[in-house]
Amino acid sequence: MKIILLCGSGASSGFMAASMRKEAKTRGLDYEIEAHSESEIQNYIDEVDCVMIGPHLAYLEDELREELLSGTRLLVMEHSYYAKLDGKKALDHLHKVLKDS
């Protein structure tokens, strides 16, 4: 599964992506997790299975939903784990969304 994390500049999502990759490896998950700035999404929009956006970019949710291919998941990361760069809780949130949809 290819997952893109978006934030304003790509810096904080880069740290979160590293934390999530480490946790995914621990869980034996075959996930490709990358971080990018929100201005770069058009370069990757056709290649991803899931887009996770930082809580500070929640205002982009509706716009991104319209642009994503059918079947591509989109979720806004929760501030509670995003602020702590908690990859475990981020993957738990992702799995809940995948299970519920």
C-alpha positions in Angstrom: 0.0 0.0 0.0 1.3 3.4 -0.9 0.5 6.2 1.6 1.3 9.9 1.2 1.4 12.2 4.2 0.8 15.9 3.5 1.7 18.9 5.5 2.5 22.5 4.7 6.2 22.1 3.8 6.7 18.4 4.2 8.9 18.6 7.2 6.6 17.5 10.1 5.0 14.9 7.9 8.5 13.6 7.1 9.1 12.9 10.8 5.7 11.3 11.0 6.3 9.2 7.9 9.6 7.9 9.4 7.8 7.0 12.7 5.0 5.2 10.7 7.5 3.3 8.5 9.3 2.1 11.7 6.0 0.9 13.2 4.8 -0.7 9.9 8.1 -2.7 9.7 7.5 -3.8 13.3 4.0 -5.0 12.4 5.3 -6.7 9.2 3.2 -4.4 6.9 4.3 -3.8 3.3 3.6 -0.1 3.3 5.4 2.6 1.3 5.0 5.8 3.3 6.2 9.1 1.9 5.8 12.7 3.1 5.2 15.7 0.8 4.1 19.3 1.0 0.5 19.9 0.1 1.6 21.8 -3.0 3.1 18.6 -4.4 0.0 16.4 -4.3 -0.7 16.7 -8.0 2.6 14.9 -8.7 1.5 11.8 -6.8 -2.3 11.8 -6.7 -2.6 9.0 -9.3 -0.1 6.7 -7.6 -1.4 6.4 -4.0 -3.8 4.2 -2.1 -4.2 6.6 0.8 -3.6 10.3 1.6 -3.2 11.3 5.2 -3.3 15.1 5.8 -2.0 17.0 8.8 -4.7 18.3 11.1 -3.7 21.9 10.2 -4.7 21.2 6.6 -8.2 19.8 7.4 -9.6 22.7 5.3 -8.3 20.9 2.2 -10.2 17.7 2.8 -13.2 18.4 0.5 -11.1 19.7 -2.3 -8.7 16.7 -2.1 -11.6 14.2 -2.1 -12.8 15.6 -5.4 -9.4 15.2 -6.9 -8.5 11.7 -5.7 -9.1 8.6 -7.8 -12.1 6.5 -6.8 -11.0 4.1 -4.1 -8.2 6.2 -2.8 -8.7 6.8 0.9 -8.3 10.2 2.5 -8.1 11.0 6.2 -7.2 13.9 8.4 -4.7 12.9 11.0 -5.7 13.6 14.6 -3.8 16.3 16.4 -3.3 14.0 19.4 -0.9 11.7 17.7 0.3 14.1 14.9 1.8 16.5 17.5 3.7 13.7 19.1 4.7 12.1 15.8 3.2 8.8 17.1 3.5 6.4 14.2 1.8 3.6 16.1 -1.4 5.7 16.7 -1.3 7.0 13.2 -1.3 3.4 11.8 -4.1 2.5 14.3 -6.2 5.4 12.9 -5.5 4.4 9.3 -6.5 0.8 10.0 -9.7 1.9 11.7 -10.6 4.0 8.6 -9.7 1.2 6.2 -11.8 -1.3 8.3 -14.8 1.1 8.5 -14.9 1.9 4.8 
